[in-house]
Amino acid sequence: MNNPAPSNQLLKLLGVGFGIAVTVGGTIGTGILRKPGPIAEQLGDPWLIMGIWVAVSIYAVLGVMCAIELGVSMPQAGAWYVYARRAFGNYFGFLTGITSWLGTVAALGFGAYTMSEYIALLLPQVNEYLRLTAISILILLMGFHLLGTKSGGRSQEIMSFLKAIGLLAFVLICFIYGSDVPQSQVVETTRNVQKSALILSIITALQAVFYTFDGWHTAAYFAEENTDPAKNLPKSMMGGVLLIVFIYLLVNAAILYVLPMDQLANSKLAAADAILLLFGEQSAKIVTLFLMLSILGMVNAQTMFAPRVIYGMSRDGLFLKAAQKVNKGGTPSVAMPLTIICSILLIMSGKDTCAILSDIATFFFVMSYAAGFASVVQIRKIEPNLPRPYKIWGFPYVPIGLLIVSLLFLIGAVVNDLNSSKFALIFLAISYPLYLGVKKLNGV
């Protein structure tokens, strides 16, 4: 039996297995299931598609190295928030923490809504109640995780293992029973893409792939709860991201192998459509069930780590004081319900909200990455003697290069998709008055 968390402290009971599981579970989910179709629609060429996935894979692996250095040096709940505050002060920390949290709130809403769509594929009557189903999923997850971190961590390990095995099985099935796409279909689609604005298409595709990869840093959110972060975080974070890259590249190759480009470009759920093409409707339903459980694993991880951000902020006086409360099982007992309520409000906020939730989340996520990469450089400068059990390779070129790539992506996202980016820009405009209001409320 776990000892109760003393004085609102999180419990140290997580290890390498959980770190890998929460990285895989917090990353692989709605993105790889929903984004291959829109990416194909934008790019149209299998080599260009795979090139985009490889490029973001490299970004994620190098990004994990930055996150490991920061995580083992400052093993506290909150990840990017903790590092940005340490490097640049309270306001920048507040901005990074809130954007990181809001991005996950949006992703939670998107994930729950996507899962409800999968349920509707199996039970068509659910189509009339998609939002209600999504809300019910979030409420049930919240209730489960309020039971404690140990049970939540174990559930994540099981779901991530099943998810990885299932996706690898999907890859094998596609290559064993599928046949290569006729080259003429690829050439025709590529020709159409070349007539369009290719740069804007690449930015849109990158937006989708960045969303799909978000989660590579998830284990850092739980550094404070790790039994030995200096030893465990490098293993779990690097092992997790390499497994994700391996699975993503194989899944995309399998989908491209089976589905004609024209069909893929119009696919809402590409993996399910690939199995439908190979085996017919009944087999597709089995895959749909698996993919639905895969989404559940991602939403499960997000439900766990998002509250840790505002828990850490609350402890530092940069969020509502009540959010630092922890129950006897080690779960942030106010931060978690608050996170779920905000996701529910997003789901309920309008007819088209869920269609843009992932793009809003992506903008916030990449802002957090940029803050993290800048923090690596700044903390090395202002705290050269800080103990660093792990140091990133290629310093300072790697974090500076990643920072530049992140900023260029954000600029491109604003230019290419102002409709989604405007929400992030509006928040940036009001962030400083909001920060001052929180400080005044908490007497900081």
N, C-alpha and C positions, 0 to 999 in steps of 0.2 A: 504493500500500500504506500502511495506517495505521501510524503509529509506536506502539510498545507504550506502554501506560499507565504512566508513571513513578510509582514509590512508591505504588501502589494509588490513583492518580488516574484519574477518569473522563476520557474524551476529548472535546474540543470539536469536534464535527463535525456538529451538527444545526442546521437552519434553519427558516424559516417553513413550508415544505411539510411537513416532518415534524411540526411543531407542530399544524397543522390536521389532518393525518392521524391523529395519535395522539389528539387530542381527539375527533374523529368516531369513530375506531375503538374508543377506550376507553369510549365512551358508548353508541353504537348497537349493540345486540346482543340479549341474551336478554330485556331488559325490554320493548321494543316488540313483540317476537314473542309473549311469553307473557302480558303483563299486560292488554291490552285486554279480554280475556274476563272475568277477575276484577273489573276496574274496572266493566264493564257490569253484572255481577252485583250489585255493591254499589250502583250509582247508578241505572241503568235509564233515564236520560234523556239524549239526545244533547247537549243544550245544557249540562247539568250536567257531563257527561263532558268536553266541549271546554273548559268553564270551568276545570276542575281542571288540564287540560294547559296552558292559557294562564297560570294563576296560577303554576305551578311554572316555566314558561318565563321569566316575569319574574324570579322568584327566582334562576334560574340566570344570567341576563344580568347582574343586579346583583351576584351573587356572583362572577362572573368579573371584574368591575371591581375588587373587593376583592383577588382573587387576583393580578391583574396588578400592582397597587400593591406588594403584598408580594413578588411574584416578581422584579420588576425591581430592587427595593431590596435584596433578599437572594437573589441567584441561586445557591442551593445545593441539592444533592440532598435530597429529603425533603418539600418543600412544606409542608403544614400543621404537621408536626413542627418544622421550622426556625423558623417564625413563632411558634408557641406557646412554644417554648423561649426565644426572644429576648425575648418579651413578658413571660412569667410565670415563667421559671426552669426548672431541670432536671426537676423532678417533673411539672409540667404539660406540658412538652415530651415527656417519656417517655410520659405517659398518652395524649397526642394521637397520637404516633407509633405506639404499639402498637395503638390502636384503629383508626387509619387502615390500618395493615398488616393487622390481623386482618379488617377489613371486606373488604379486597381478597382475602385468602385465602379467605374464605367465598364471595365473588362468583366467584372462580376455580373453586371446586368446583361451584357452581351452574351456571356457564356450561359447563363441561366435561360435566357430567351432562346438561344440556339438549341439547348438541350430540350426545351419544350417543343421546338420544331421537329426534332428527331422523334420525340414521343408521339407527335401527331402523325408521323409516317407509319408508325405501328398501330396507332389508335386514331383514325381520322376524325373522330368526334371531338378530339382535343383541339382541333383547329379553331373552334369557336372560343376557346379559353386559353390561348397561348400565354397571355400576360399573367393570368391568374395561376397557370401552371408554373411559370417562371418564378413568380413570387413565392409560391408554395415550396419550391425547391430550396430557395434561399432560407426560408424560415426553418425548414427541417434541418438543413446543414448547421444553421446557427444553434439550434437546440442540441444537436449532437456534440458540437465542439465546446459548448458550455460545460459538458461533462468533464473535460480536462484535456491537457496536452498529450498525455500518454496514449489515450484511446484515439485521439485525432492523429497522432503521429503514426500509430500502427495502421490505421485505415489508409493513410497516405502511402505507406510502404506496399501494402497489398495491391491497391489500385494502380500504382505506378508499375509494379511488376507485371500485372496482367495487361496493362496498356502496352508496354514495350513488347511483350511476347505477341500480343495480338497484331500490332503493326508490322512486326517482322514476319508473322504468318501471312499477312495481307501481301507483303512484298513477294514472298515465295510463290503464293498462289498466282499472282499476276504474271510472273515470269515463267511459271511452269505451264499454265493453262492459256495465257494470252498469246497474241501474235503481234509482231511489230506493225506500227502504223504505216500505211502507204506514204511514201515520200511526197507524192503529188499533193496530198492534203496539207502537208506541212508547208511546202513551197508556196501554195496558193494563199494560205493565211499569212505567211511572212510577208509576201508581196503587199498585202493590204496594209499591214502594220507600217511598212516602210514609207507608205504614202502619208501617214499621219505624223504628228509631232512626237518623234521617238523619245526625246528627252523627257517630255511630260509623262509619257507612258512608263518610262523607267522609274520616275519619281513615284508614280502611283503604285507600281509594282513593289518598289522598295518599301512603301508605306505598309503594304500588305505583309511583306516578309518580315519587316521589323516587328509588326504586331505578333506574328507567328512565333518569333524567337523570344519575345519578352518572357522573362522567367529564368534566364540563365544565371541570374544573380540571387535567386530566391533563398538559397541556404544562408546568405549573409544576414537576412532578417532575423534568423534564429541563433545568431552567434552567441548571444547572452545566455541562451538555454543549452548550449553545447557543452558536453562534459570536458572537452579539451579542444577549444577552437584552433589553437596554433597547430595542432597535429591533424585534426579532423577536417577543418574547412578546406585546405588545399586538395585533399583527396576527394571530398564529396563534390566540391564545385567543379573541379576540372574533370573528374570522372563523369559527372552529370552532363556537362556541356558537350563533351566528346560523344557521349551516347546519343544526345539529342541531334547533333550534326549528322552522325551516322544514320540514324533513323530517318531524318528529314530528307537527306539526299536520296536514300533508297526508296522512300515512299514516292517522291516526285518522279524518280526514274521509272518506277513501276506504273504510275498513273500515265505518264507520257508514253510508255510502251504499249499500254492497252487502249487508251482512249484516243480517237482521232482528234486532231487539234480543234476542228470546228465544233465538235461535240463537247470537248473539254472547256472551250471558251464560253459555252452556254450552260455549264454545269454549276449547280448550286452546292451540291455535295459530291465532289469528284470521286472519292474513294467508294462510296456507295454505288455511284453510277458505273464505275469500273467493274465491280462485282456483278451488277445487274447485267451488264453487257456480256459477261462471261457465263453466268449461270442462271440468269432469269430472276424473276421477281421474288421467289421464296428465299433464295440465297441472299439477295440484297437485303431482305428484312433481317436476316441473322447478322449481317455486317452492320446494319443500322443500329441494332441493339448494342453491339460491341462499341461502336463509335459514340453512342449515347453515354455509355459507361466511361469512355475515355474523357468526354467533356466533364463528367462528374468529378473525375480525378483532378482536373485543372481547377474547377470551381472550388473543390474541397481545399486545395492548397491555397488559393487566393483568400478564402474565408479565414484561413489560419494566419497568413502573414500580413494582410492589410491592417488589421487592428494593432499589430506590433508597432507600426509607424506612429500612429497617433498616441499609443501608449507611451512611447519614448518621448514624443513632443510634450505630452501632458506632464511627464515627470520633470521636464526642464522648464515648465511654466509657459510653453508656447502652444498649448491647446487647453481645452476645458479640463479643469482639475480632476473631474470625476473619471476621466478616461484612463487614469493611471490605476484604477482599482483592478485587482486580480483575485479571482476566486480560489478556493482551496485546491482546485485541480490544475492551477497555473494558467488559466485562460483569462485574458483581459475582459472582465465581465461587463464593462460599459462600452469599451471601444468596439467590441465585436457587434453588439446589437446596433450601435450607431452606424457602423459600416454597412450592415445589411439594410437598414432603413434607408440610407442614402441610395443604395443600389435599387431598391424597390421604387423609390421616387423617380429615378431615371427611367425605369421600365414603364412607369405610369405616365410619364410627362408628355407624351405625344405619339401620334401615329407613326412618325418616321424616325423616332428617337433611336430605336435599336439598330437601324440601318447605319447610323453614323457613330454609334458608341465606340466601335473598334478604332475608328480613325481619331476620335478625341483621345482615347486611351493611348494610342501610339504617340501622339504629340507629347503628352505628359510624360510617357515613359522615356522618350529620347531626351527630353529636358532633364530628367533625373540622371540619365547616363552622362550627359554633358557635365552636369554638376559633379558627378563622381570622378570623371577623368580630370577635371580641373582641380579637384581636391587632392588627388594623388600628387600633382606637381606642387601645389601650394603647401601642403603639409610637409613634404620633403624639405621645402625651403624654410618654413617657420619652425619646424620641430625636427631638426636633423638627428637629434639623439633619441627620438622616439623608438622604443624597441620594435623591430620589424622582423618577425620570424620568417617572413616571406617577402621577397622583393621582386617587383615586376622586371621581366627581361626587357632590354632596350630602352630603359629610362634615359632621358625624358621624351624620346621620339615617339614611342608607342602611345602614351597617354595624350600627348599633344596632337598626334595624328588622328587618334580616335575622337578627340574633342573637335577638331576641324571638320571631320566627316559628319559628326552629329549636328554641328551648327549649320553646315551646308544642307543637310537633310531637312532641318527645321525651316530654313529659309525656303527651300523648294516646296515643302508641304504647304506653307502659307500661300505661296504664289499659285500652286497648282490646285489647292483645295481650301479656299478661304472659308467655305461654308462650314467645314468641320473645325478648322483652325481658329475661327473667330471666337469660339468658346474659350479656348486656351488664352487667346490674346486679351479677351475681356477680363479673365481672371488675373492675368498679369497686371492689368491696369488698376485693379482694385486690391491687389495683394498687400501693398504697403499700408494703406489705411486699415485693412483687416488685421494685419500684423500689430499695428499700434493699438487697435481695439482689444485684441487678445492680451497683449501685455498689460493694458490698463485694467482689464477684467481680473487678471491674476496678480496684479500688484508687482509686476516684474520691473 
